[in-house]
Amino acid sequence: LMRFFPKLYYYPRRSYSIKDVCTYATNREFTHLIVLSEKAKKCNGMIISHLRPSAAASGEGGGGGGDAQEGSSTAASSPAAARGGPTAFFKVSNVILSSDVPDHGSASSHVPELVLNGFSTRLGHRAGRFLGSLFPHNAQFRGRQVATFHNQRDYIFVRHHRYIFEEGRVPLPEDSDKKKTKTRLQELGPRFTLKLKWLQEGTFDTQFGEYEWIHKRKEMDTTRRKFHL
């Protein structure tokens, strides 16, 4: 994740509560907070809290943080924006580290281009914009890197690629001097899958926070033809 999200900083959580970490990150002018959970040394959950919405909207603050991510931002004027948010919990599965990706490349420090695909519902648009806010809105095209969030059947597949244009050997029929251009992809990693479990207004608060959406498996997963994102 340190190479996937721009301007990412890692801090060990130790024994601090997530609310205390949110307060610390907000005072340090971080834009996002990401908390990872694990089981048997494998990541199985991810909490993302949006601390400063105004920074992400202007593109001044960068992406998420390994527990937090730093970025310059101005204080929000409205009360709803001042408390930050939203906060989401994703179930994480099928994690493949960059070193385990076949024929993987090395990611550079360039801000990647962003591809959000398959988010068609109102909740999907909300989740897509939320994930997109983890990246600055000023992609550096010189790096030729792309971060992809592809939603399919409510599973969000996350990929990180670099593309390169190569001149082919077959000439175009209308102009023999020009040749077809081929595009080649190289995966950089990491590779993982997200599934949204709940979405909450404001920063992380399980006691007094208001939930916008909660995935209730027995009530919502009654048919395979209806999807939420």
C-alpha positions as CSV (number, residue, x, y, z in Angstrom):
1,L,0.0,0.0,0.0
2,M,2.9,2.4,0.6
3,R,3.6,2.3,-3.2
4,F,-0.1,2.2,-4.2
5,F,-1.4,5.3,-2.4
6,P,0.5,8.5,-2.9
7,K,1.9,10.3,0.2
8,L,1.3,7.4,2.5
9,Y,2.7,7.3,6.0
10,Y,2.7,4.3,8.3
11,Y,2.4,4.5,12.1
12,P,2.0,1.5,14.4
13,R,-1.4,1.7,16.2
14,R,-0.1,0.2,19.4
15,S,-2.9,0.3,22.1
16,Y,-4.6,3.5,20.9
17,S,-8.3,3.4,20.0
18,I,-9.3,4.3,16.5
19,K,-11.1,7.5,17.7
20,D,-7.9,8.6,19.4
21,V,-6.0,7.9,16.2
22,C,-8.6,10.0,14.2
23,T,-8.1,12.9,16.6
24,Y,-4.3,12.7,16.3
25,A,-4.5,12.4,12.5
26,T,-6.9,15.4,12.2
27,N,-4.7,17.6,14.4
28,R,-1.7,16.6,12.2
29,E,-3.7,17.7,9.1
30,F,-3.9,14.2,7.5
31,T,-6.6,13.7,5.0
32,H,-7.4,10.0,5.5
33,L,-7.0,7.3,8.0
34,I,-6.7,3.6,7.0
35,V,-6.7,0.9,9.7
36,L,-5.9,-2.7,8.6
37,S,-7.0,-5.8,10.5
38,E,-5.4,-9.2,10.1
39,K,-6.0,-12.8,11.0
40,A,-3.3,-15.4,10.9
41,K,-0.9,-12.8,9.5
42,K,-3.2,-12.1,6.5
43,C,-5.1,-8.8,6.0
44,N,-8.9,-9.4,6.2
45,G,-10.3,-6.0,6.9
46,M,-9.8,-2.3,6.1
47,I,-11.4,0.8,7.8
48,I,-11.1,4.0,5.8
49,S,-12.1,7.3,7.4
50,H,-12.2,10.5,5.5
51,L,-10.9,13.2,7.9
52,R,-10.9,16.3,5.7
53,P,-13.3,16.2,2.7
54,S,-12.4,19.7,1.5
55,A,-8.7,18.7,0.9
56,A,-9.7,15.7,-1.3
57,A,-12.1,17.8,-3.3
58,S,-9.4,20.4,-4.1
59,G,-6.8,17.7,-4.8
60,E,-4.4,19.3,-2.4
61,G,-4.3,16.4,0.1
62,G,-3.1,13.0,-1.1
63,G,-4.3,9.5,-0.6
64,G,-4.8,7.3,2.3
65,G,-2.4,6.5,5.1
66,G,-0.9,3.3,6.5
67,D,-2.5,4.5,9.5
68,A,-2.9,8.0,8.3
69,Q,-2.0,10.2,5.3
70,E,-0.7,13.7,5.5
71,G,-1.8,16.6,3.2
72,S,-2.2,20.3,3.4
73,S,-5.8,21.4,3.6
74,T,-8.1,24.2,4.9
75,A,-10.7,24.0,7.5
76,A,-14.2,23.2,6.3
77,S,-16.8,26.0,6.7
78,S,-20.0,23.9,7.1
79,P,-20.6,21.8,10.3
80,A,-21.2,18.6,8.3
81,A,-17.9,19.0,6.4
82,A,-16.1,20.0,9.6
83,R,-16.6,16.6,11.2
84,G,-15.2,14.8,8.2
85,G,-16.4,11.6,6.9
86,P,-17.6,9.3,5.6
87,T,-16.1,6.2,7.2
88,A,-16.3,2.7,5.6
89,F,-15.4,-0.8,6.5
90,F,-14.3,-3.2,3.7
91,K,-13.7,-6.9,3.9
92,V,-10.4,-7.7,2.3
93,S,-9.7,-10.9,0.5
94,N,-7.4,-12.4,-2.2
95,V,-4.4,-10.3,-1.2
96,I,-1.4,-10.8,-3.4
97,L,1.7,-8.7,-2.5
98,S,3.7,-6.9,-5.2
99,S,6.6,-9.3,-4.8
100,D,4.3,-12.3,-5.5
101,V,2.7,-10.9,-8.7
102,P,4.2,-12.7,-11.7
103,D,6.5,-10.5,-13.8
104,H,5.7,-7.5,-11.6
105,G,7.2,-4.1,-12.1
106,S,8.4,-1.5,-9.6
107,A,6.0,1.4,-8.8
108,S,7.4,4.9,-9.0
109,S,6.5,7.9,-6.9
110,H,4.3,9.4,-9.7
111,V,0.6,10.1,-8.9
112,P,-1.3,7.4,-10.8
113,E,-4.3,7.9,-13.1
114,L,-7.6,6.6,-11.6
115,V,-10.1,4.3,-13.1
116,L,-13.5,3.7,-11.4
117,N,-15.5,1.1,-13.2
118,G,-18.9,-0.5,-12.6
119,F,-20.2,1.7,-9.8
120,S,-23.8,2.3,-11.2
121,T,-26.1,2.8,-8.2
122,R,-26.4,5.7,-5.9
123,L,-24.5,3.8,-3.2
124,G,-22.0,2.8,-5.8
125,H,-21.3,6.3,-6.8
126,R,-20.8,7.2,-3.2
127,A,-18.4,4.4,-2.7
128,G,-16.5,5.1,-5.9
129,R,-16.1,8.8,-5.1
130,F,-15.0,7.8,-1.6
131,L,-12.3,5.5,-2.9
132,G,-11.3,8.1,-5.5
133,S,-10.7,10.7,-2.8
134,L,-7.7,8.7,-1.6
135,F,-5.8,9.9,-4.7
136,P,-4.9,13.5,-5.6
137,H,-6.8,14.8,-8.6
138,N,-3.7,15.8,-10.5
139,A,-2.4,12.6,-12.1
140,Q,1.2,12.6,-13.3
141,F,0.9,11.1,-16.8
142,R,4.6,10.8,-17.2
143,G,4.6,7.9,-14.8
144,R,2.1,6.0,-16.9
145,Q,0.6,4.3,-13.8
146,V,-3.0,3.5,-13.4
147,A,-4.9,2.5,-10.2
148,T,-8.1,0.6,-11.0
149,F,-11.2,0.0,-8.8
150,H,-13.4,-2.4,-10.8
151,N,-16.8,-3.3,-9.2
152,Q,-18.3,-6.6,-10.3
153,R,-21.2,-8.1,-8.4
154,D,-20.5,-5.9,-5.4
155,Y,-16.9,-7.0,-5.2
156,I,-14.3,-4.3,-5.9
157,F,-11.2,-5.6,-7.6
158,V,-8.2,-3.4,-7.0
159,R,-5.3,-3.4,-9.5
160,H,-2.2,-1.3,-10.1
161,H,-0.6,-1.2,-13.6
162,R,1.9,0.6,-15.8
163,Y,1.2,1.0,-19.5
164,I,3.5,1.5,-22.4
165,F,2.9,2.3,-26.0
166,E,4.9,0.4,-28.6
167,E,5.0,0.8,-32.4
168,G,3.8,-2.3,-34.1
169,R,5.3,-3.9,-37.2
170,V,2.1,-4.0,-39.3
171,P,1.6,-0.8,-41.3
172,L,-1.9,0.9,-41.5
173,P,-3.7,0.2,-44.8
174,E,-4.5,3.9,-45.5
175,D,-1.0,5.1,-44.8
176,S,2.0,2.8,-45.3
177,D,4.4,5.2,-43.5
178,K,2.5,4.8,-40.2
179,K,2.3,1.6,-38.2
180,K,-0.2,0.3,-35.6
181,T,0.5,1.3,-32.0
182,K,0.2,-1.4,-29.4
183,T,-0.4,-1.0,-25.7
184,R,1.2,-3.3,-23.2
185,L,0.4,-3.5,-19.5
186,Q,2.7,-4.5,-16.6
187,E,1.1,-5.2,-13.2
188,L,2.8,-3.4,-10.3
189,G,0.8,-4.7,-7.4
190,P,-0.5,-5.2,-4.8
191,R,-3.6,-7.0,-5.9
192,F,-6.7,-7.4,-3.6
193,T,-10.5,-7.5,-3.4
194,L,-12.8,-5.3,-1.3
195,K,-16.4,-5.8,-0.2
196,L,-18.2,-3.0,1.4
197,K,-19.7,-4.0,4.8
198,W,-20.9,-0.6,6.2
199,L,-20.8,3.1,5.5
200,Q,-21.0,5.7,8.3
201,E,-21.4,9.4,8.3
202,G,-18.6,11.4,9.9
203,T,-15.4,10.0,11.2
204,F,-15.1,6.6,13.0
205,D,-17.6,6.4,15.9
206,T,-19.3,3.1,16.5
207,Q,-21.2,4.3,19.6
208,F,-22.8,7.5,18.4
209,G,-22.1,7.5,14.6
210,E,-25.0,7.3,12.1
211,Y,-24.8,4.5,9.6
212,E,-25.7,5.4,6.0
213,W,-25.7,1.7,4.9
214,I,-25.1,-1.7,6.5
215,H,-24.8,-4.9,4.6
216,K,-27.2,-7.4,6.1
217,R,-26.4,-10.7,4.5
218,K,-29.6,-12.6,5.4
219,E,-31.9,-9.8,4.3
220,M,-30.0,-8.4,1.3
221,D,-28.4,-11.5,-0.3
222,T,-31.7,-13.3,-1.1
223,T,-31.1,-13.1,-4.9
224,R,-28.1,-13.1,-7.1
225,R,-29.7,-10.6,-9.6
226,K,-29.8,-7.6,-7.3
227,F,-26.6,-5.7,-6.4
228,H,-26.0,-2.7,-4.3
229,L,-23.0,-1.0,-5.9
